[in-house]
Amino acid sequence: MGLGVCCGAMSMCPFGAAPGTLVFLPTLLIMGSAGPMGTCADTIPFLNVAPFGVCMSMANPATAALTAAAFGILTPGPCIPTPAGIWLPTKPTVVAKTGPMLTSDSMLICAFGGVIKINVPAQFTVLI
């Protein structure tokens, strides 16, 4: 059983240099103790999923280009969150209008090889 994830939650990618903040709009009118709650469909880059500073994945074209220009020395490029689908739900039985509710156990696969996980769900009272 995971915690419901609200706007302001902190997430992390293993190829990123800094944590990112998740933002959910109040379009579903499902509110948690800290604000709007997210669903598995909330994967829009730069709106729902913030960048993680710089990206160290060689699958990222910017990192690959910068590394090639530095004669093979890993040079991180800008992080551009590129979700490869929806958040993978761990509790798909709690469903909102646009899909299963997002829990603290959910994961999001990035097209550049990272697995984005939720570190801090922004609220600690709503169990899903």
TIMI-2910 file (N, C-alpha, C, CB; in pm, 1 decimal, decimal comma, always signed):
<rs>
+----------+----------+----------+----------+----------+----------+----------+----------+----------+----------+----------+----------+------+
!      n_x !      n_y !      n_z !     ca_x !     ca_y !     ca_z !      c_x !      c_y !      c_z !     cb_x !     cb_y !     cb_z ! resn !
+----------+----------+----------+----------+----------+----------+----------+----------+----------+----------+----------+----------+------+
!    +84,8 !   -117,1 !     +0,0 !     +0,0 !     +0,0 !     +0,0 !    +89,6 !   +123,6 !     +0,0 !    -96,6 !     -0,3 !   +122,3 !  Met !
!    +70,4 !   +212,1 !    -98,3 !   +152,3 !   +331,3 !   -109,2 !    +76,0 !   +456,0 !    -70,4 !   +205,1 !   +345,2 !   -248,9 !  Gly !
!   +149,4 !   +563,3 !    -56,8 !    +89,7 !   +692,9 !    -27,7 !    +47,6 !   +759,7 !   -157,7 !   +188,0 !   +782,8 !    +50,5 !  Leu !
!    -61,8 !   +831,6 !   -156,5 !   -101,7 !   +908,7 !   -272,8 !     -3,3 !  +1022,0 !   -295,4 !   -244,1 !   +963,2 !   -256,1 !  Gly !
!    +19,7 !  +1057,0 !   -420,2 !   +118,8 !  +1159,0 !   -454,2 !    +48,6 !  +1289,2 !   -488,5 !   +207,7 !  +1112,9 !   -571,9 !  Val !
!    +91,6 !  +1396,9 !   -422,3 !    +32,8 !  +1529,2 !   -441,8 !   +129,1 !  +1621,8 !   -515,0 !     -6,8 !  +1590,3 !   -307,4 !  Cys !
!    +75,3 !  +1732,6 !   -559,2 !   +153,9 !  +1837,1 !   -622,2 !   +265,4 !  +1880,8 !   -527,2 !    +64,3 !  +1957,3 !   -661,5 !  Cys !
!   +386,4 !  +1893,8 !   -578,9 !   +500,9 !  +1931,0 !   -496,6 !   +585,2 !  +1812,6 !   -455,2 !   +454,6 !  +2003,4 !   -375,0 !  Gly !
!   +546,9 !  +1692,4 !   -496,4 !   +624,1 !  +1573,1 !   -462,3 !   +762,3 !  +1580,9 !   -526,8 !   +549,9 !  +1444,6 !   -507,7 !  Ala !
!   +859,7 !  +1519,4 !   -463,7 !   +996,0 !  +1517,4 !   -515,2 !  +1023,4 !  +1382,0 !   -579,1 !  +1098,5 !  +1547,1 !   -402,6 !  Met !
!  +1085,7 !  +1385,1 !   -696,7 !  +1120,0 !  +1262,2 !   -767,5 !  +1266,3 !  +1268,1 !   -808,2 !  +1028,8 !  +1241,4 !   -891,7 !  Ser !
!  +1319,9 !  +1153,2 !   -847,1 !  +1461,1 !  +1146,1 !   -883,0 !  +1482,6 !  +1046,1 !   -995,4 !  +1546,0 !  +1108,2 !   -761,2 !  Met !
!  +1573,5 !  +1078,6 !  -1085,3 !  +1616,8 !   +989,8 !  -1192,5 !  +1761,7 !   +950,7 !  -1162,5 !  +1603,0 !  +1058,5 !  -1334,7 !  Cys !
!  +1798,5 !   +824,4 !  -1182,0 !  +1936,1 !   +784,2 !  -1150,7 !  +2040,7 !   +851,9 !  -1239,2 !  +1949,4 !   +634,7 !  -1163,9 !  Pro !
!  +2001,5 !   +902,9 !  -1356,8 !  +2095,8 !   +972,3 !  -1443,8 !  +2095,3 !  +1123,3 !  -1421,5 !  +2064,0 !   +942,1 !  -1588,5 !  Phe !
!  +2005,9 !  +1172,5 !  -1337,6 !  +1995,1 !  +1315,4 !  -1310,7 !  +2087,3 !  +1357,5 !  -1198,1 !  +1852,0 !  +1352,3 !  -1277,0 !  Gly !
!  +2113,6 !  +1487,5 !  -1190,9 !  +2202,9 !  +1540,1 !  -1088,5 !  +2128,5 !  +1598,0 !   -969,1 !  +2291,8 !  +1645,2 !  -1147,8 !  Ala !
!  +2000,5 !  +1627,5 !   -985,7 !  +1923,8 !  +1690,2 !   -877,6 !  +1781,7 !  +1635,0 !   -878,4 !  +1922,6 !  +1845,6 !   -892,4 !  Ala !
!  +1713,4 !  +1640,3 !   -764,9 !  +1573,0 !  +1596,3 !   -763,5 !  +1484,9 !  +1694,3 !   -840,4 !  +1521,9 !  +1582,0 !   -618,5 !  Pro !
!  +1372,8 !  +1642,0 !   -888,4 !  +1276,7 !  +1725,1 !   -959,5 !  +1145,0 !  +1728,7 !   -884,6 !  +1255,4 !  +1673,7 !  -1102,1 !  Gly !
!  +1065,9 !  +1828,6 !   -914,1 !   +936,2 !  +1845,8 !   -849,3 !   +825,9 !  +1803,3 !   -945,9 !   +915,7 !  +1993,0 !   -803,4 !  Thr !
!   +726,7 !  +1732,1 !   -893,3 !   +611,1 !  +1692,3 !   -973,3 !   +499,9 !  +1794,2 !   -952,9 !   +562,9 !  +1549,1 !   -935,2 !  Leu !
!   +433,4 !  +1829,7 !  -1060,7 !   +325,7 !  +1927,8 !  -1055,3 !   +200,9 !  +1864,7 !  -1116,8 !   +365,1 !  +2060,1 !  -1129,9 !  Val !
!    +90,2 !  +1873,8 !  -1046,8 !    -37,0 !  +1821,8 !  -1095,5 !   -138,8 !  +1934,3 !  -1093,1 !    -85,4 !  +1700,6 !  -1010,2 !  Phe !
!   -210,6 !  +1950,3 !  -1201,6 !   -312,9 !  +2054,4 !  -1210,1 !   -441,5 !  +2005,8 !  -1143,4 !   -339,5 !  +2093,6 !  -1357,9 !  Leu !
!   -520,6 !  +2095,8 !  -1088,3 !   -643,2 !  +2054,9 !  -1018,9 !   -759,6 !  +2025,6 !  -1112,8 !   -684,2 !  +2161,5 !   -921,9 !  Pro !
!   -733,5 !  +1969,5 !  -1229,8 !   -839,9 !  +1943,6 !  -1326,6 !   -931,2 !  +1829,4 !  -1284,4 !   -780,2 !  +1912,9 !  -1461,4 !  Thr !
!   -879,6 !  +1733,5 !  -1207,9 !   -962,4 !  +1620,3 !  -1165,3 !  -1040,7 !  +1648,8 !  -1038,3 !   -876,3 !  +1498,7 !  -1144,4 !  Leu !
!  -1007,5 !  +1757,5 !   -972,1 !  -1071,1 !  +1795,8 !   -846,2 !  -1052,7 !  +1690,2 !   -737,7 !  -1218,9 !  +1820,8 !   -868,3 !  Leu !
!   -944,7 !  +1614,9 !   -746,2 !   -910,5 !  +1519,1 !   -641,4 !   -796,9 !  +1580,6 !   -561,3 !   -870,1 !  +1378,0 !   -700,9 !  Ile !
!   -828,2 !  +1618,4 !   -438,4 !   -731,1 !  +1690,3 !   -357,1 !   -683,1 !  +1603,6 !   -241,8 !   -791,3 !  +1820,7 !   -304,1 !  Met !
!   -554,4 !  +1609,1 !   -216,7 !   -496,5 !  +1544,5 !   -100,6 !   -471,1 !  +1649,6 !     +5,1 !   -366,4 !  +1469,5 !   -136,9 !  Gly !
!   -400,3 !  +1612,8 !   +109,3 !   -374,9 !  +1707,1 !   +217,9 !   -277,8 !  +1817,1 !   +176,3 !   -320,5 !  +1633,7 !   +339,1 !  Ser !
!   -201,0 !  +1797,1 !    +68,0 !   -103,7 !  +1897,1 !    +24,9 !   -138,8 !  +1959,6 !   -109,9 !    +33,4 !  +1834,9 !    +17,3 !  Ala !
!   -252,6 !  +1924,4 !   -168,4 !   -290,6 !  +1983,5 !   -296,4 !   -344,5 !  +1879,6 !   -392,9 !   -172,4 !  +2054,3 !   -358,6 !  Gly !
!   -347,3 !  +1913,9 !   -523,3 !   -400,6 !  +1821,4 !   -623,5 !   -321,9 !  +1690,5 !   -628,2 !   -399,5 !  +1887,2 !   -761,0 !  Pro !
!   -391,5 !  +1579,5 !   -643,0 !   -326,5 !  +1449,2 !   -651,2 !   -306,0 !  +1412,3 !   -797,7 !   -410,0 !  +1340,7 !   -578,2 !  Met !
!   -205,4 !  +1329,2 !   -823,1 !   -170,8 !  +1291,0 !   -958,6 !   -226,3 !  +1155,6 !   -998,0 !    -23,0 !  +1290,8 !   -974,7 !  Gly !
!   -234,9 !  +1134,5 !  -1129,7 !   -272,9 !  +1004,4 !  -1183,6 !   -157,9 !   +952,8 !  -1269,7 !   -405,7 !  +1013,7 !  -1266,4 !  Thr !
!   -169,9 !   +830,0 !  -1313,6 !    -63,9 !   +769,2 !  -1394,3 !    -49,2 !   +835,5 !  -1530,4 !    -91,1 !   +621,7 !  -1412,7 !  Cys !
!   -146,7 !   +915,2 !  -1571,1 !   -139,3 !   +982,8 !  -1700,7 !    -66,7 !  +1116,9 !  -1693,2 !   -278,6 !  +1003,9 !  -1755,6 !  Ala !
!    -28,3 !  +1161,9 !  -1574,6 !    +38,0 !  +1291,2 !  -1558,3 !   +187,4 !  +1277,5 !  -1588,8 !    +16,6 !  +1346,3 !  -1414,8 !  Asp !
!   +221,8 !  +1282,7 !  -1718,1 !   +360,6 !  +1261,0 !  -1759,9 !   +412,0 !  +1368,5 !  -1854,5 !   +373,5 !  +1126,7 !  -1826,0 !  Thr !
!   +349,5 !  +1482,9 !  -1860,6 !   +390,4 !  +1586,6 !  -1955,1 !   +522,5 !  +1648,2 !  -1909,1 !   +280,4 !  +1695,9 !  -1968,6 !  Ile !
!   +627,6 !  +1641,0 !  -1995,1 !   +756,4 !  +1699,9 !  -1957,5 !   +744,5 !  +1850,0 !  -1934,1 !   +860,9 !  +1672,3 !  -2065,5 !  Pro !
!   +816,9 !  +1898,7 !  -1837,6 !   +823,4 !  +2038,9 !  -1798,1 !   +693,8 !  +2091,3 !  -1737,6 !   +859,8 !  +2122,4 !  -1916,1 !  Phe !
!   +583,7 !  +2018,1 !  -1746,1 !   +460,6 !  +2057,1 !  -1677,3 !   +441,9 !  +1968,6 !  -1554,7 !   +337,3 !  +2046,6 !  -1772,1 !  Leu !
!   +429,2 !  +1837,6 !  -1576,6 !   +414,8 !  +1744,3 !  -1465,1 !   +549,8 !  +1697,4 !  -1411,7 !   +332,2 !  +1624,3 !  -1507,9 !  Asn !
!   +643,7 !  +1670,8 !  -1500,7 !   +775,3 !  +1617,7 !  -1462,1 !   +881,2 !  +1723,4 !  -1492,0 !   +807,3 !  +1483,6 !  -1538,0 !  Val !
!   +941,9 !  +1776,5 !  -1387,5 !  +1045,0 !  +1878,9 !  -1403,0 !  +1178,9 !  +1813,7 !  -1435,1 !  +1056,1 !  +1965,0 !  -1275,4 !  Ala !
!  +1270,0 !  +1887,5 !  -1500,6 !  +1403,0 !  +1833,1 !  -1529,2 !  +1481,3 !  +1804,2 !  -1401,8 !  +1481,4 !  +1929,6 !  -1616,7 !  Pro !
!  +1579,3 !  +1716,5 !  -1414,8 !  +1662,1 !  +1675,5 !  -1301,1 !  +1801,8 !  +1735,1 !  -1311,7 !  +1670,5 !  +1522,3 !  -1293,0 !  Phe !
!  +1810,8 !  +1860,1 !  -1347,8 !  +1941,0 !  +1925,5 !  -1362,2 !  +2005,4 !  +1884,1 !  -1493,3 !  +2033,6 !  +1890,9 !  -1243,4 !  Gly !
!  +2117,4 !  +1813,5 !  -1483,2 !  +2184,9 !  +1763,6 !  -1602,7 !  +2167,9 !  +1612,4 !  -1610,8 !  +2335,5 !  +1802,0 !  -1601,8 !  Val !
!  +2179,1 !  +1558,5 !  -1732,4 !  +2159,8 !  +1416,1 !  -1756,3 !  +2292,9 !  +1350,4 !  -1790,7 !  +2057,4 !  +1393,1 !  -1869,1 !  Cys !
!  +2321,9 !  +1237,8 !  -1726,5 !  +2446,6 !  +1165,6 !  -1750,3 !  +2427,3 !  +1041,2 !  -1836,0 !  +2509,1 !  +1126,9 !  -1618,8 !  Met !
!  +2310,5 !  +1024,1 !  -1895,3 !  +2283,1 !   +907,3 !  -1978,9 !  +2337,1 !   +930,7 !  -2119,9 !  +2130,8 !   +877,1 !  -1983,1 !  Ser !
!  +2413,7 !   +835,1 !  -2170,8 !  +2466,2 !   +846,7 !  -2306,9 !  +2355,8 !   +828,4 !  -2411,3 !  +2577,1 !   +743,8 !  -2329,6 !  Met !
!  +2237,9 !   +783,6 !  -2370,9 !  +2124,5 !   +773,7 !  -2462,8 !  +2063,3 !   +910,7 !  -2490,2 !  +2018,1 !   +679,5 !  -2406,1 !  Ala !
!  +2092,8 !  +1008,3 !  -2406,4 !  +2048,0 !  +1145,3 !  -2427,0 !  +2134,4 !  +1205,7 !  -2538,1 !  +2057,3 !  +1229,8 !  -2293,9 !  Asn !
!  +2075,5 !  +1251,1 !  -2648,3 !  +2155,6 !  +1305,0 !  -2759,5 !  +2245,0 !  +1422,6 !  -2719,6 !  +2064,0 !  +1348,5 !  -2871,1 !  Pro !
!  +2199,3 !  +1506,4 !  -2627,8 !  +2281,2 !  +1620,0 !  -2585,3 !  +2405,3 !  +1572,4 !  -2510,1 !  +2199,0 !  +1715,3 !  -2497,0 !  Ala !
!  +2389,6 !  +1476,2 !  -2421,1 !  +2503,4 !  +1421,1 !  -2346,8 !  +2599,3 !  +1350,3 !  -2441,5 !  +2455,1 !  +1323,9 !  -2237,2 !  Thr !
!  +2545,5 !  +1275,0 !  -2536,3 !  +2631,2 !  +1204,8 !  -2632,1 !  +2712,2 !  +1303,0 !  -2716,1 !  +2546,7 !  +1115,1 !  -2723,3 !  Ala !
!  +2649,3 !  +1411,2 !  -2759,7 !  +2719,9 !  +1510,3 !  -2840,9 !  +2827,5 !  +1582,2 !  -2760,6 !  +2621,4 !  +1611,8 !  -2897,9 !  Ala !
!  +2794,4 !  +1620,4 !  -2638,3 !  +2893,3 !  +1689,1 !  -2553,9 !  +3009,3 !  +1596,8 !  -2518,1 !  +2826,9 !  +1741,7 !  -2425,6 !  Leu !
!  +2981,4 !  +1469,9 !  -2494,2 !  +3085,7 !  +1373,3 !  -2461,7 !  +3176,0 !  +1349,4 !  -2582,6 !  +3023,5 !  +1240,8 !  -2414,2 !  Thr !
!  +3116,7 !  +1341,2 !  -2700,2 !  +3197,2 !  +1324,9 !  -2821,8 !  +3285,8 !  +1446,2 !  -2845,9 !  +3106,8 !  +1301,5 !  -2943,3 !  Ala !
!  +3233,0 !  +1565,3 !  -2819,4 !  +3311,8 !  +1687,5 !  -2837,2 !  +3425,8 !  +1697,2 !  -2736,1 !  +3222,0 !  +1809,9 !  -2825,3 !  Ala !
!  +3408,8 !  +1629,1 !  -2621,5 !  +3513,1 !  +1630,2 !  -2517,2 !  +3603,8 !  +1508,2 !  -2530,3 !  +3449,2 !  +1633,8 !  -2376,2 !  Ala !
!  +3608,6 !  +1446,4 !  -2650,9 !  +3696,0 !  +1332,0 !  -2679,8 !  +3672,7 !  +1214,4 !  -2586,4 !  +3840,3 !  +1374,3 !  -2671,4 !  Phe !
!  +3545,0 !  +1186,3 !  -2555,8 !  +3508,7 !  +1068,4 !  -2478,3 !  +3498,1 !  +1088,3 !  -2328,7 !  +3605,6 !   +963,9 !  -2503,6 !  Gly !
!  +3526,5 !  +1205,4 !  -2280,1 !  +3511,5 !  +1232,5 !  -2136,7 !  +3364,5 !  +1266,7 !  -2112,4 !  +3607,3 !  +1350,2 !  -2088,6 !  Ile !
!  +3299,9 !  +1190,4 !  -2022,5 !  +3156,8 !  +1209,9 !  -1997,3 !  +3127,7 !  +1353,8 !  -1958,8 !  +3108,1 !  +1115,3 !  -1887,1 !  Leu !
!  +3046,5 !  +1417,5 !  -2041,0 !  +3005,2 !  +1555,8 !  -2017,1 !  +2853,3 !  +1558,0 !  -2014,5 !  +3062,1 !  +1653,5 !  -2126,9 !  Thr !
!  +2793,8 !  +1576,2 !  -1898,1 !  +2647,1 !  +1575,2 !  -1889,1 !  +2583,5 !  +1686,1 !  -1970,7 !  +2603,5 !  +1587,6 !  -1744,6 !  Pro !
!  +2470,1 !  +1652,9 !  -2031,6 !  +2392,6 !  +1750,2 !  -2107,8 !  +2268,8 !  +1789,7 !  -2030,4 !  +2354,1 !  +1694,3 !  -2245,3 !  Gly !
!  +2191,5 !  +1882,6 !  -2082,0 !  +2069,8 !  +1923,4 !  -2011,6 !  +1968,4 !  +1809,1 !  -2004,6 !  +2006,9 !  +2044,9 !  -2080,7 !  Pro !
!  +1901,2 !  +1799,9 !  -1893,7 !  +1798,1 !  +1697,6 !  -1875,3 !  +1670,6 !  +1742,7 !  -1944,7 !  +1772,0 !  +1670,5 !  -1724,2 !  Cys !
!  +1621,3 !  +1657,1 !  -2030,3 !  +1492,6 !  +1679,3 !  -2095,8 !  +1408,5 !  +1556,0 !  -2064,9 !  +1508,0 !  +1703,3 !  -2253,1 !  Ile !
!  +1320,1 !  +1562,6 !  -1964,3 !  +1239,8 !  +1444,8 !  -1930,9 !  +1163,0 !  +1397,3 !  -2054,2 !  +1141,8 !  +1476,3 !  -1814,9 !  Pro !
!  +1180,4 !  +1269,8 !  -2087,8 !  +1116,0 !  +1212,5 !  -2205,8 !  +1046,0 !  +1083,5 !  -2165,1 !  +1219,5 !  +1186,4 !  -2319,9 !  Thr !
!   +927,6 !  +1093,0 !  -2105,7 !   +857,7 !   +972,7 !  -2060,8 !   +825,5 !   +878,7 !  -2176,2 !   +729,9 !  +1010,6 !  -1988,8 !  Pro !
!   +848,2 !   +751,2 !  -2153,3 !   +818,2 !   +648,0 !  -2253,0 !   +691,6 !   +574,4 !  -2210,2 !   +938,1 !   +548,1 !  -2269,6 !  Ala !
!   +583,5 !   +647,1 !  -2197,5 !   +457,3 !   +588,2 !  -2153,8 !   +404,4 !   +659,0 !  -2031,0 !   +474,4 !   +439,5 !  -2125,1 !  Gly !
!   +324,8 !   +584,9 !  -1954,4 !   +264,0 !   +640,9 !  -1833,7 !   +339,3 !   +591,2 !  -1710,7 !   +113,5 !   +603,0 !  -1824,7 !  Ile !
!   +306,6 !   +648,2 !  -1595,6 !   +360,1 !   +597,0 !  -1469,7 !   +313,6 !   +453,0 !  -1454,1 !   +314,7 !   +684,9 !  -1347,7 !  Trp !
!   +400,7 !   +364,8 !  -1413,6 !   +363,0 !   +225,6 !  -1390,5 !   +298,8 !   +216,4 !  -1253,0 !   +486,5 !   +129,8 !  -1401,8 !  Leu !
!   +168,0 !   +191,4 !  -1249,5 !    +98,4 !   +192,3 !  -1120,5 !   +124,9 !    +65,4 !  -1040,9 !    -51,1 !   +209,2 !  -1141,5 !  Pro !
!   +122,7 !    +80,4 !   -910,1 !   +135,4 !    -35,6 !   -822,8 !     +2,3 !    -68,6 !   -757,6 !   +242,0 !    -11,2 !   -716,0 !  Thr !
!    -94,1 !    +21,9 !   -767,6 !   -226,6 !     +1,3 !   -709,4 !   -331,2 !    +48,0 !   -810,0 !   -241,7 !    +77,4 !   -573,4 !  Lys !
!   -350,3 !    -28,3 !   -920,2 !   -440,7 !    +19,3 !  -1025,1 !   -589,1 !     +8,1 !   -992,4 !   -414,1 !    -55,5 !  -1149,6 !  Pro !
!   -625,0 !    -27,4 !   -870,1 !   -766,3 !    -41,2 !   -836,0 !   -830,5 !    +91,7 !   -796,5 !   -782,3 !   -140,6 !   -723,4 !  Thr !
!   -749,8 !   +192,2 !   -760,7 !   -802,8 !   +324,4 !   -728,7 !   -789,2 !   +408,4 !   -855,1 !   -727,4 !   +390,6 !   -605,8 !  Val !
!   -902,3 !   +434,3 !   -921,5 !   -899,3 !   +495,8 !  -1053,7 !   -973,6 !   +628,0 !  -1052,8 !   -959,6 !   +401,9 !  -1158,2 !  Val !
!   -913,6 !   +727,8 !  -1118,8 !   -978,7 !   +857,2 !  -1139,9 !  -1026,6 !   +863,5 !  -1284,8 !   -881,3 !   +976,4 !  -1107,3 !  Ala !
!  -1066,5 !   +981,4 !  -1328,9 !  -1118,6 !   +998,4 !  -1464,3 !  -1016,0 !   +962,3 !  -1572,4 !  -1164,5 !  +1141,5 !  -1483,5 !  Lys !
!   -889,7 !   +994,4 !  -1550,8 !   -787,5 !   +974,0 !  -1654,1 !   -699,4 !   +851,8 !  -1630,6 !   -700,7 !  +1095,5 !  -1663,3 !  Thr !
!   -725,3 !   +775,7 !  -1526,5 !   -646,8 !   +654,6 !  -1503,2 !   -621,6 !   +628,6 !  -1356,4 !   -515,6 !   +663,5 !  -1575,3 !  Gly !
!   -539,4 !   +527,4 !  -1326,9 !   -509,8 !   +494,3 !  -1187,3 !   -440,9 !   +609,2 !  -1115,0 !   -422,7 !   +369,9 !  -1180,4 !  Pro !
!   -467,9 !   +620,3 !   -986,1 !   -404,4 !   +723,5 !   -904,6 !   -256,5 !   +692,8 !   -887,4 !   -473,2 !   +734,9 !   -767,3 !  Met !
!   -177,3 !   +796,8 !   -879,0 !    -32,8 !   +784,4 !   -862,8 !     -0,4 !   +758,8 !   -716,3 !    +39,9 !   +911,7 !   -913,6 !  Leu !
!    +81,4 !   +655,9 !   -691,8 !   +123,1 !   +624,7 !   -555,3 !   +273,4 !   +642,2 !   -542,2 !    +81,6 !   +481,2 !   -516,3 !  Thr !
!   +319,8 !   +643,9 !   -418,9 !   +462,8 !   +664,1 !   -393,4 !   +548,0 !   +549,2 !   -444,9 !   +486,9 !   +682,1 !   -245,3 !  Ser !
!   +487,2 !   +437,6 !   -480,6 !   +560,7 !   +322,5 !   -532,9 !   +567,8 !   +321,7 !   -685,4 !   +496,6 !   +194,3 !   -484,5 !  Asp !
!   +499,6 !   +412,4 !   -752,7 !   +494,3 !   +413,7 !   -898,3 !   +628,7 !   +454,6 !   -958,7 !   +384,4 !   +508,2 !   -946,0 !  Ser !
!   +651,8 !   +412,1 !  -1084,4 !   +775,5 !   +444,1 !  -1155,4 !   +741,4 !   +492,0 !  -1295,6 !   +870,7 !   +321,3 !  -1160,7 !  Met !
!   +827,9 !   +576,9 !  -1350,3 !   +811,4 !   +629,1 !  -1485,0 !   +939,8 !   +603,1 !  -1562,4 !   +776,5 !   +781,0 !  -1483,1 !  Leu !
!   +928,6 !   +535,5 !  -1676,3 !  +1045,0 !   +503,3 !  -1758,1 !  +1074,8 !   +621,9 !  -1850,0 !  +1021,2 !   +372,9 !  -1840,7 !  Ile !
!  +1201,5 !   +662,5 !  -1855,1 !  +1245,5 !   +769,2 !  -1945,2 !  +1301,1 !   +704,1 !  -2071,6 !  +1353,2 !   +861,8 !  -1876,9 !  Cys !
!  +1278,7 !   +766,7 !  -2185,4 !  +1326,7 !   +713,1 !  -2312,6 !  +1478,9 !   +709,6 !  -2319,6 !  +1272,1 !   +795,3 !  -2427,7 !  Ala !
!  +1545,6 !   +783,3 !  -2231,6 !  +1691,6 !   +785,4 !  -2231,0 !  +1750,5 !   +686,3 !  -2131,1 !  +1741,2 !   +924,9 !  -2199,7 !  Phe !
!  +1669,1 !   +595,7 !  -2078,2 !  +1719,2 !   +487,1 !  -1994,8 !  +1697,9 !   +501,2 !  -1845,5 !  +1860,5 !   +471,6 !  -2018,8 !  Gly !
!  +1652,5 !   +613,0 !  -1798,6 !  +1632,6 !   +632,1 !  -1655,4 !  +1498,5 !   +577,7 !  -1608,3 !  +1643,2 !   +778,8 !  -1620,9 !  Gly !
!  +1491,2 !   +547,6 !  -1480,3 !  +1366,9 !   +506,0 !  -1416,0 !  +1338,3 !   +608,5 !  -1306,3 !  +1376,8 !   +358,3 !  -1357,5 !  Val !
!  +1239,6 !   +693,1 !  -1330,2 !  +1206,6 !   +801,0 !  -1237,4 !  +1122,4 !   +743,4 !  -1124,2 !  +1131,1 !   +917,1 !  -1309,9 !  Ile !
!  +1167,3 !   +767,7 !  -1001,7 !  +1096,2 !   +719,8 !   -883,2 !  +1062,1 !   +837,7 !   -793,3 !  +1180,6 !   +615,1 !   -806,1 !  Lys !
!   +960,1 !   +819,6 !   -712,6 !   +914,1 !   +924,8 !   -622,2 !   +984,2 !   +909,2 !   -488,2 !   +759,8 !   +920,0 !   -604,4 !  Ile !
!  +1053,9 !  +1014,7 !   -446,6 !  +1124,8 !  +1013,8 !   -318,2 !  +1035,1 !  +1060,2 !   -203,8 !  +1248,8 !  +1102,6 !   -325,8 !  Asn !
!   +967,1 !  +1171,0 !   -224,6 !   +881,6 !  +1230,9 !   -121,6 !   +745,3 !  +1258,2 !   -184,4 !   +945,0 !  +1363,2 !    -63,1 !  Val !
!   +637,1 !  +1193,5 !   -137,1 !   +505,7 !  +1209,5 !   -200,8 !   +434,9 !  +1341,0 !   -170,6 !   +417,7 !  +1098,2 !   -159,3 !  Pro !
!   +491,1 !  +1428,4 !    -90,8 !   +437,2 !  +1560,0 !    -54,8 !   +321,8 !  +1554,6 !    +44,0 !   +392,0 !  +1630,8 !   -177,9 !  Ala !
!   +273,1 !  +1439,0 !    +77,9 !   +170,9 !  +1424,6 !   +182,3 !   +185,5 !  +1286,0 !   +242,7 !    +25,7 !  +1446,6 !   +125,3 !  Gln !
!   +147,4 !  +1271,7 !   +366,7 !   +168,0 !  +1145,8 !   +436,2 !    +43,2 !  +1096,1 !   +507,6 !   +279,4 !  +1160,3 !   +534,6 !  Phe !
!    -75,0 !  +1137,9 !   +459,9 !   -198,4 !  +1095,8 !   +526,7 !   -289,2 !  +1011,1 !   +439,9 !   -273,7 !  +1215,3 !   +573,0 !  Thr !
!   -284,4 !  +1024,0 !   +307,7 !   -373,6 !   +950,5 !   +218,6 !   -306,0 !   +824,6 !   +169,2 !   -416,6 !  +1037,7 !   +100,2 !  Val !
!   -351,4 !   +709,6 !   +217,3 !   -300,6 !   +580,5 !   +172,1 !   -389,6 !   +529,8 !    +60,0 !   -294,5 !   +477,9 !   +289,0 !  Leu !
!   -325,0 !   +481,3 !    -46,9 !   -401,1 !   +425,8 !   -159,7 !   -365,9 !   +280,2 !   -173,3 !   -372,2 !   +502,2 !   -292,4 !  Ile !
+----------+----------+----------+----------+----------+----------+----------+----------+----------+----------+----------+----------+------+
</rs>
